[in-house]
Amino acid sequence: MPTVDMIHRQKVKAESLAEELNPTFTIHLPLLIANEQIGNQENESLVDELDTSFLKETKILVVDDEPDIRDLVTFILQEYDVDVTTVTSAQEALKALSESIPDVLISDIGMPKTDGYMLMREVRKRSPQAGGCVPAIALTAYAGEINQQQALAAGFQMHIAKPIEPDALIKAIADLINLS
């Protein structure tokens, strides 16, 4: 059977060797949306204009209970040779901060037990030598103005809505590092 190109460059292929045998279906989905698909000229130039060489020396701690988001953020950051540490909870993040202070903390807001707001309040209670001043970015599926204000009030410097745009993430990290 033929391969069908779908709207978002997905491909579906169906094959059957004989009528009495079960058919085989193959579906190819892109991992990331390419910039040309986004259609936003502003986003396309966000990182192109930046000197991202400083990211090679950057240590980033990523906190998210969702493995897919951790993997995506790690993939994006490793493209820039960032030293990425990932943890799955606020408790693990506090432990990691006790062992090594990153240049940037990126945390999901909606996590079980201790959410990102509570995590950031705990981090901000620490002394600067214990990571209390680490620059931080909130990741959340909630992109409203109130959500951004809550993140900033909790101690985050920036707020990024999911789904994560790779260029926007790199730009936010660059801006955050340049602010500190």
C-alpha positions in Angstrom: 0.0 0.0 0.0 1.2 3.6 -0.6 2.8 5.9 2.0 0.6 8.8 2.9 2.0 12.3 3.7 -0.1 13.9 6.4 -0.4 17.6 7.2 2.4 17.7 9.8 4.9 15.6 7.8 3.8 12.4 9.5 3.9 9.3 7.4 1.6 6.3 7.6 2.3 3.1 5.8 0.2 0.0 5.6 1.3 -3.4 4.2 -0.3 -6.8 3.9 1.4 -9.8 2.4 -1.8 -11.6 1.8 -5.5 -11.2 2.7 -5.4 -13.9 5.4 -2.4 -12.4 7.1 -2.5 -9.5 9.6 -1.5 -6.2 8.0 1.5 -4.2 9.3 1.1 -0.5 10.0 4.1 1.8 10.3 3.7 5.4 11.6 6.5 8.0 11.5 6.1 11.0 13.6 8.6 13.8 13.8 10.3 14.3 17.2 10.5 18.0 17.0 8.6 20.5 14.8 11.1 22.1 12.4 11.3 25.9 12.4 9.9 26.1 8.9 6.7 24.4 10.1 6.2 26.9 12.9 5.9 29.8 10.4 6.9 32.4 13.0 9.8 34.4 11.6 10.5 36.0 15.0 11.1 32.6 16.6 13.4 31.5 13.7 15.9 34.2 14.5 15.9 34.0 18.3 19.0 31.8 18.5 20.5 32.6 15.2 21.5 36.0 16.4 22.9 34.8 19.7 26.5 33.7 20.5 25.7 30.4 22.2 29.3 29.4 22.8 29.0 30.3 26.5 26.5 27.5 26.9 29.3 24.9 26.7 30.4 25.8 30.2 26.8 26.1 31.6 25.4 23.6 34.2 21.7 23.3 34.2 19.5 21.4 36.7 16.2 20.3 35.1 13.3 19.3 37.5 10.3 17.6 36.0 8.3 14.5 36.9 7.4 13.8 33.2 10.1 11.7 31.5 9.2 13.0 28.0 9.8 16.7 29.1 13.0 15.8 30.8 14.2 14.0 27.7 13.1 16.9 25.4 14.8 19.6 27.5 18.0 17.4 27.8 18.0 16.8 24.1 17.6 20.6 23.3 20.3 21.6 25.8 22.8 18.9 24.8 22.7 20.3 21.2 24.5 23.2 22.8 26.9 21.1 24.9 25.2 22.1 28.1 26.0 20.0 31.2 22.5 18.8 32.1 21.4 17.1 35.3 17.8 15.9 35.5 15.8 15.0 38.6 12.2 13.9 38.9 11.1 15.7 42.1 11.5 18.8 44.3 13.2 16.6 46.9 15.7 15.3 44.4 16.3 18.9 43.2 17.1 20.1 46.8 19.5 17.2 47.2 21.2 18.0 43.9 21.5 21.6 44.9 23.2 20.6 48.1 25.8 18.6 46.1 26.4 21.2 43.3 25.0 24.6 42.4 24.0 24.9 38.7 24.2 28.0 36.7 20.4 27.7 36.0 17.5 25.8 37.5 14.6 24.8 35.2 11.6 23.5 37.0 8.2 22.3 36.2 5.4 23.8 38.3 2.9 21.0 38.3 4.6 18.2 40.2 3.1 15.9 42.8 3.8 16.3 46.5 6.0 19.4 46.3 5.2 21.6 43.3 7.6 24.0 41.5 6.3 27.0 43.5 7.1 25.3 46.8 10.5 24.1 45.5 11.4 27.6 44.5 10.4 29.0 47.9 12.7 26.4 49.6 15.5 27.3 47.2 15.2 31.0 47.9 15.4 30.3 51.7 18.9 29.0 51.2 22.0 31.2 51.5 23.7 32.3 48.2 26.5 29.8 48.9 23.9 27.0 49.2 22.2 27.9 45.9 19.6 30.4 47.2 20.3 32.8 44.3 20.4 30.4 41.4 18.7 31.9 38.4 15.5 29.9 37.7 13.0 29.3 34.9 9.5 27.9 35.5 8.0 25.5 33.0 4.3 25.1 33.0 1.4 24.1 30.9 -0.4 27.2 32.2 0.6 30.2 30.2 -1.7 32.9 31.6 -0.6 36.2 33.1 -1.6 35.0 36.6 0.5 31.9 36.2 3.5 34.0 35.2 3.0 36.3 38.2 2.7 33.4 40.6 6.0 32.0 39.2 7.8 35.3 39.6 6.4 35.8 43.1 7.7 32.4 44.1 11.2 33.3 43.0 11.5 32.3 39.4 13.0 35.0 37.1 11.3 33.6 33.9 8.3 31.6 32.9 8.1 29.4 29.8 4.9 27.7 28.7 4.7 24.2 27.4 5.0 22.9 24.8 8.6 24.0 24.9 10.0 25.9 21.8 13.7 25.0 21.6 14.7 28.5 20.4 12.7 30.2 23.1 14.3 28.0 25.8 17.8 28.8 24.7 17.0 32.5 24.4 15.5 32.5 27.9 18.6 30.8 29.3 20.9 33.2 27.5 18.9 36.2 28.8 18.8 34.8 32.3 22.6 34.2 32.4 23.2 37.7 31.1 21.0 39.2 33.8 22.9 37.5 36.6 
